[in-house]
Amino acid sequence: MAETVPVLSILFMGISLVVSAALPIGLCVFFRKAKKADLEPFFIGCGVMILFAFVLESFAHRFILNSKAGSVIMGNIWLYGLYGGAMAGLFEESGRFIAFKTVLRKKQNNDANALMYGAGHGGMEAFIILGITSINNILYSVLINTGRTSVLTGPLSGEMLTQAEGAVQALITTPSWHFLLGSVERILAIIVQISFSVLVWFAAKEKKRVYLYPITILLHLIVDAAAAILAGKNVSLVLVEALVAAFAVISVFIAGKTWELDAGAPGTHPSH
């Protein structure tokens, strides 16, 4: 009997797909109604994520990682983790800072727009990374379970065939709960992204607090690098997500304290 993808795995893929789309939309609606945030920051956050992370950063990766330095970086998990974290922090936080200083400059009278922006920024990342992956996984799983694996592997040969066969086996053998863990990971990532948005928001809004911009780049580097290095060391995914959860709590605390400082500053009237 041919091997198949467990039904529970497909169910969890579906849940992850729903989370990747419903969570950002839900946050957008919540911040709009409860915090009176504008809609524009949400869509700008989506656009900045696509431009700075998936276009500009990806282009930089292709240039750097295909060089001699890239070979050294990819050959050492510590260097690779630090490199990836640094690039993500630099591009994403710079995208935030530029957006807040330019297209969202006139929206700075309402601090809730920082939350709305973060929902768009992190939400788009969630849909691209988790949502699209879940769609592909579900489609591939259906083909596998209906005996049409040849649709995936038939036209391929050589290394591409080997990769496709490996992907098929991964879907069949990966524990079902791993596909649900992706939802947890993205929820935590969105929490972190919203927290980072708050920090960079105040860095862009107040010249005396511009130091929050490089601090956020450093924080971004730390969490991404730690997660990548631990994953590369084959540390349990549960432990990796526990670390990210702890960092999410810390980032919310820092963002909250930053918000409180702004609320107590003379002449400021942030929205609540």
VOLOMI-775591 format. One record per residue (C-alpha): x, y, z; residue in three letters. Coordinates in nm, 4 decimals. Each point is the difference from the previous one (the first is absolute). Layout:
# VOLOMI-775591
{{X; Y; Z}; ALA} ...
# end
This chain:
# VOLOMI-775591
{{0.0000; 0.0000; 0.0000}; MET} {{0.1351; 0.3385; -0.1019}; ALA} {{0.0992; 0.2378; 0.2755}; GLU} {{-0.2332; 0.2923; 0.0605}; THR} {{-0.0020; 0.3282; 0.1892}; VAL} {{-0.1949; -0.0388; 0.3282}; PRO} {{-0.3425; 0.1653; 0.0004}; VAL} {{0.0935; 0.1733; 0.3258}; LEU} {{0.2977; 0.1588; -0.1731}; SER} {{-0.2244; 0.1373; -0.2743}; ILE} {{-0.2437; 0.1288; 0.2633}; LEU} {{0.2794; 0.1839; 0.1793}; PHE} {{0.1214; 0.1420; -0.3325}; MET} {{-0.3501; 0.1380; -0.0496}; GLY} {{-0.0049; 0.1517; 0.3477}; ILE} {{0.3353; 0.1655; -0.0664}; SER} {{-0.1332; 0.1418; -0.3259}; LEU} {{-0.3030; 0.1461; 0.1772}; VAL} {{0.2175; 0.1481; 0.2768}; VAL} {{0.2362; 0.1612; -0.2507}; SER} {{-0.2893; 0.1878; -0.1629}; ALA} {{-0.2511; 0.0462; 0.2822}; ALA} {{0.2418; 0.1274; 0.2655}; LEU} {{0.1243; 0.3067; -0.1953}; PRO} {{-0.3539; 0.0856; -0.1123}; ILE} {{-0.1297; -0.0452; 0.3534}; GLY} {{0.2694; 0.2264; 0.1412}; LEU} {{-0.0735; 0.2605; -0.2658}; CYS} {{-0.3695; 0.0025; 0.0932}; VAL} {{0.0806; 0.0069; 0.3726}; PHE} {{0.2464; 0.2900; -0.0202}; PHE} {{-0.2391; 0.1893; -0.2243}; ARG} {{-0.2986; -0.0372; 0.2333}; LYS} {{0.1600; -0.0138; 0.3436}; ALA} {{0.2971; 0.2334; -0.0516}; LYS} {{-0.1433; 0.2251; -0.2745}; LYS} {{0.3072; -0.0642; -0.2143}; ALA} {{0.0030; 0.0952; -0.3677}; ASP} {{-0.0135; -0.2690; -0.2672}; LEU} {{0.2849; 0.1445; -0.2088}; GLU} {{0.2816; -0.1174; 0.2338}; PRO} {{-0.1179; -0.3614; -0.0301}; PHE} {{0.0371; -0.0060; -0.3770}; PHE} {{0.3251; 0.1966; 0.0089}; ILE} {{0.1318; -0.2579; 0.2472}; GLY} {{-0.0915; -0.2747; -0.2458}; CYS} {{0.1758; 0.1837; -0.2829}; GLY} {{0.3147; 0.0770; 0.1986}; VAL} {{0.0334; -0.3658; 0.1001}; MET} {{-0.0223; -0.1097; -0.3634}; ILE} {{0.2393; 0.2686; -0.1297}; LEU} {{0.2666; -0.0024; 0.2694}; PHE} {{-0.0006; -0.3664; 0.1092}; ALA} {{-0.1098; -0.1982; -0.3035}; PHE} {{0.1450; 0.2189; -0.2747}; VAL} {{0.2924; 0.2128; 0.1225}; LEU} {{0.1271; -0.2349; 0.2696}; GLU} {{-0.0380; -0.3012; -0.2289}; SER} {{0.1995; 0.1802; -0.2692}; PHE} {{0.2754; 0.0748; 0.2527}; ALA} {{0.0058; -0.3650; 0.1071}; HIS} {{0.0442; -0.1166; -0.3597}; ARG} {{0.2902; 0.2383; -0.0448}; PHE} {{0.1756; -0.0726; 0.3310}; ILE} {{-0.0619; -0.3731; 0.0366}; LEU} {{0.1176; -0.0721; -0.3539}; ASN} {{0.3337; 0.1671; 0.0737}; SER} {{0.3089; -0.1479; 0.1680}; LYS} {{-0.1138; 0.1522; 0.3275}; ALA} {{-0.3313; -0.1778; -0.0449}; GLY} {{0.1713; -0.3378; -0.0073}; SER} {{0.1640; 0.0757; 0.3327}; VAL} {{-0.3267; 0.1258; 0.1502}; ILE} {{-0.2020; -0.3015; -0.1099}; MET} {{0.2678; -0.2365; 0.1235}; GLY} {{-0.0343; 0.1150; 0.3601}; ASN} {{-0.3392; -0.0100; 0.1752}; ILE} {{0.1050; 0.2753; 0.2436}; TRP} {{0.1043; 0.2349; -0.2790}; LEU} {{-0.3086; -0.0904; -0.2025}; TYR} {{-0.2325; 0.0675; 0.2930}; GLY} {{0.1632; 0.3332; 0.0829}; LEU} {{0.0078; 0.1000; -0.3659}; TYR} {{-0.3669; -0.0846; -0.0520}; GLY} {{-0.1049; 0.1794; 0.3163}; GLY} {{0.2040; 0.3094; -0.0863}; ALA} {{-0.1417; 0.0201; -0.3518}; MET} {{-0.3582; -0.0483; 0.1162}; ALA} {{0.0425; 0.2638; 0.2688}; GLY} {{0.1679; 0.2495; -0.2301}; LEU} {{-0.2467; -0.0272; -0.2870}; PHE} {{-0.3251; -0.0364; 0.1938}; GLU} {{0.0692; 0.2635; 0.2629}; GLU} {{0.1337; 0.2391; -0.2622}; SER} {{-0.3180; -0.0555; -0.2005}; GLY} {{-0.2049; 0.0818; 0.3082}; ARG} {{0.2042; 0.3101; 0.0809}; PHE} {{-0.0188; 0.1338; -0.3558}; ILE} {{-0.3753; -0.0629; -0.0193}; ALA} {{-0.0613; 0.1775; 0.3308}; PHE} {{0.2154; 0.2942; -0.1074}; LYS} {{-0.1632; 0.0390; -0.3414}; THR} {{-0.3380; -0.1437; -0.1051}; VAL} {{-0.1249; -0.0341; 0.3581}; LEU} {{0.1433; 0.3243; 0.1338}; ARG} {{-0.3421; 0.1647; 0.0033}; LYS} {{-0.1439; -0.2942; 0.1942}; LYS} {{0.2282; 0.0509; 0.3016}; GLN} {{-0.2702; 0.1763; 0.1991}; ASN} {{-0.1550; -0.3403; 0.0701}; ASN} {{0.2434; -0.2446; 0.1604}; ASP} {{-0.2426; -0.2873; -0.0573}; ALA} {{0.1141; 0.0177; -0.3622}; ASN} {{0.3238; -0.1644; 0.1134}; ALA} {{-0.2047; -0.3038; 0.1038}; LEU} {{-0.1928; 0.0030; -0.3267}; MET} {{0.3226; 0.0206; -0.1990}; TYR} {{0.1457; -0.2919; 0.1966}; GLY} {{-0.3080; -0.2101; -0.0739}; ALA} {{0.0496; 0.0616; -0.3721}; GLY} {{0.3776; -0.0521; 0.0065}; HIS} {{-0.0129; -0.3197; 0.2050}; GLY} {{-0.3238; -0.1159; -0.1601}; GLY} {{0.1390; 0.0122; -0.3520}; MET} {{0.3060; -0.1919; 0.1170}; GLU} {{-0.2284; -0.2614; 0.1569}; ALA} {{-0.2055; -0.0457; -0.3147}; PHE} {{0.3005; -0.0245; -0.2319}; ILE} {{0.2005; -0.2347; 0.2230}; ILE} {{-0.2765; -0.2080; 0.1583}; LEU} {{-0.3038; 0.0538; -0.2187}; GLY} {{0.1519; -0.0654; -0.3405}; ILE} {{0.2042; -0.2908; 0.1389}; THR} {{-0.3184; -0.1493; 0.1479}; SER} {{-0.1816; 0.0320; -0.3338}; ILE} {{0.2850; -0.1802; -0.1771}; ASN} {{0.0167; -0.2679; 0.2677}; ASN} {{-0.3736; -0.0662; -0.0203}; ILE} {{0.0055; -0.0230; -0.3794}; LEU} {{0.3013; -0.2334; 0.0035}; TYR} {{-0.1554; -0.2116; 0.2750}; SER} {{-0.3217; -0.0438; -0.1998}; VAL} {{0.2007; -0.1109; -0.3043}; LEU} {{0.2000; -0.2455; 0.2108}; ILE} {{-0.3071; -0.1451; 0.1690}; ASN} {{-0.1847; -0.0418; -0.3303}; THR} {{0.2897; -0.1861; -0.1569}; GLY} {{0.1056; 0.2803; -0.2322}; ARG} {{0.3496; 0.0609; 0.1341}; THR} {{0.1252; -0.0256; -0.3590}; SER} {{-0.1567; 0.3419; -0.0643}; VAL} {{0.2652; 0.1402; 0.2357}; LEU} {{0.2957; -0.2152; -0.0971}; THR} {{-0.0715; -0.1178; -0.3558}; GLY} {{0.1325; 0.3029; -0.1935}; PRO} {{0.3156; 0.0238; 0.2128}; LEU} {{0.3415; -0.1618; -0.0128}; SER} {{0.3363; 0.0132; 0.1738}; GLY} {{0.0361; 0.2215; 0.3044}; GLU} {{-0.3463; 0.1536; -0.0402}; MET} {{-0.1576; -0.3475; 0.0048}; LEU} {{0.1958; -0.0875; 0.3140}; THR} {{-0.1210; 0.3183; 0.1697}; GLN} {{-0.3608; -0.0645; -0.1003}; ALA} {{0.0133; -0.3578; 0.1280}; GLU} {{0.1490; 0.1279; 0.3242}; GLY} {{-0.2842; 0.2508; 0.0333}; ALA} {{-0.2560; -0.2746; -0.0535}; VAL} {{0.1591; -0.2185; 0.2669}; GLN} {{0.0164; 0.2949; 0.2371}; ALA} {{-0.3754; 0.0545; -0.0295}; LEU} {{-0.0621; -0.3693; 0.0664}; ILE} {{0.2385; -0.0440; 0.2930}; THR} {{-0.0100; 0.3377; 0.1800}; THR} {{-0.1942; -0.0298; 0.3277}; PRO} {{-0.3448; 0.1558; -0.0413}; SER} {{0.0425; 0.2423; 0.2890}; TRP} {{0.2940; 0.1653; -0.1764}; HIS} {{-0.2447; 0.1501; -0.2494}; PHE} {{-0.1996; 0.1514; 0.2852}; LEU} {{0.3147; 0.1375; 0.1601}; LEU} {{0.0320; 0.2305; -0.2987}; GLY} {{-0.3103; 0.1844; 0.1197}; SER} {{0.1512; 0.0486; 0.3453}; VAL} {{0.3224; 0.1264; -0.1561}; GLU} {{-0.1800; 0.2592; -0.2130}; ARG} {{-0.2168; 0.1198; 0.2888}; ILE} {{0.3143; 0.0610; 0.2044}; LEU} {{0.1705; 0.1639; -0.2982}; ALA} {{-0.2912; 0.2422; -0.0474}; ILE} {{0.0159; 0.0935; 0.3689}; ILE} {{0.3707; 0.0758; -0.0414}; VAL} {{-0.0600; 0.1912; -0.3242}; GLN} {{-0.2626; 0.2209; 0.1633}; ILE} {{0.2336; 0.0652; 0.2941}; SER} {{0.2844; 0.0935; -0.2347}; PHE} {{-0.2363; 0.2293; -0.1894}; SER} {{-0.0781; 0.1867; 0.3223}; VAL} {{0.3690; 0.0481; 0.0767}; LEU} {{0.0887; 0.1266; -0.3472}; VAL} {{-0.3154; 0.2150; -0.0044}; TRP} {{0.1244; 0.2039; 0.2953}; PHE} {{0.3536; 0.0038; -0.1442}; ALA} {{-0.1372; 0.1624; -0.3140}; ALA} {{-0.2433; 0.2250; 0.1841}; LYS} {{0.2406; 0.1528; 0.2525}; GLU} {{0.3581; 0.0988; -0.0852}; LYS} {{0.1129; -0.0506; 0.3588}; LYS} {{-0.1064; -0.3634; -0.0174}; ARG} {{0.1536; -0.0876; -0.3348}; VAL} {{0.2290; -0.2377; 0.1913}; TYR} {{-0.2964; -0.2411; 0.0063}; LEU} {{0.0569; -0.0631; -0.3720}; TYR} {{0.3448; -0.1686; 0.0311}; PRO} {{-0.1131; -0.1710; 0.3217}; ILE} {{-0.2889; -0.1589; -0.1894}; THR} {{0.2375; -0.1175; -0.2736}; ILE} {{0.2095; -0.1651; 0.2714}; LEU} {{-0.3043; -0.1622; 0.1619}; LEU} {{-0.1111; -0.1295; -0.3398}; HIS} {{0.3474; -0.1408; -0.0594}; LEU} {{0.0010; -0.1775; 0.3372}; ILE} {{-0.3345; -0.1777; -0.0350}; VAL} {{0.0492; -0.1036; -0.3636}; ASP} {{0.3586; -0.1121; 0.0523}; ALA} {{-0.0818; -0.1980; 0.3139}; ALA} {{-0.2906; -0.1801; -0.1686}; ALA} {{0.2043; -0.0804; -0.3115}; ALA} {{0.3033; -0.1239; 0.1939}; ILE} {{-0.2065; -0.2208; 0.2303}; LEU} {{-0.1929; -0.1433; -0.2947}; ALA} {{0.3295; -0.0624; -0.1801}; GLY} {{0.1264; -0.1837; 0.3066}; LYS} {{-0.3097; -0.2247; -0.0195}; ASN} {{-0.1322; 0.1248; 0.3314}; VAL} {{-0.3628; -0.1009; 0.0637}; SER} {{-0.2458; 0.2228; -0.1853}; LEU} {{-0.2000; 0.0324; 0.3192}; VAL} {{0.3025; 0.1435; 0.1798}; LEU} {{0.0676; 0.2391; -0.2883}; VAL} {{-0.3587; 0.1267; 0.0127}; GLU} {{0.0215; 0.0267; 0.3796}; ALA} {{0.2999; 0.2295; -0.0474}; LEU} {{-0.1903; 0.2093; -0.2539}; VAL} {{-0.2971; 0.0147; 0.2388}; ALA} {{0.2260; 0.1291; 0.2787}; ALA} {{0.1420; 0.2601; -0.2377}; PHE} {{-0.3528; 0.1008; -0.1035}; ALA} {{-0.0860; 0.0660; 0.3647}; VAL} {{0.3171; 0.2063; 0.0426}; ILE} {{-0.0653; 0.1979; -0.3184}; SER} {{-0.3572; 0.0781; 0.1088}; VAL} {{0.1313; 0.1171; 0.3367}; PHE} {{0.2591; 0.2292; -0.1613}; ILE} {{-0.2538; 0.1383; -0.2482}; ALA} {{-0.2500; 0.0560; 0.2809}; GLY} {{0.2506; 0.1911; 0.2095}; LYS} {{0.0946; 0.2075; -0.3039}; THR} {{-0.3663; 0.0838; -0.0582}; TRP} {{-0.0455; 0.0955; 0.3661}; GLU} {{0.2977; 0.2349; -0.0144}; LEU} {{-0.1549; 0.1746; -0.2985}; ASP} {{-0.3345; 0.0250; 0.1780}; ALA} {{0.1686; 0.1714; 0.2939}; GLY} {{0.2012; 0.2451; -0.2070}; ALA} {{-0.1153; 0.3644; 0.0082}; PRO} {{-0.2111; 0.1021; -0.2969}; GLY} {{-0.0660; -0.3507; -0.1309}; THR} {{-0.3456; -0.1471; -0.0297}; HIS} {{0.0257; -0.3506; -0.1455}; PRO} {{-0.3182; -0.1855; -0.0792}; SER} {{-0.1047; -0.2905; 0.2219}; HIS} 
# end
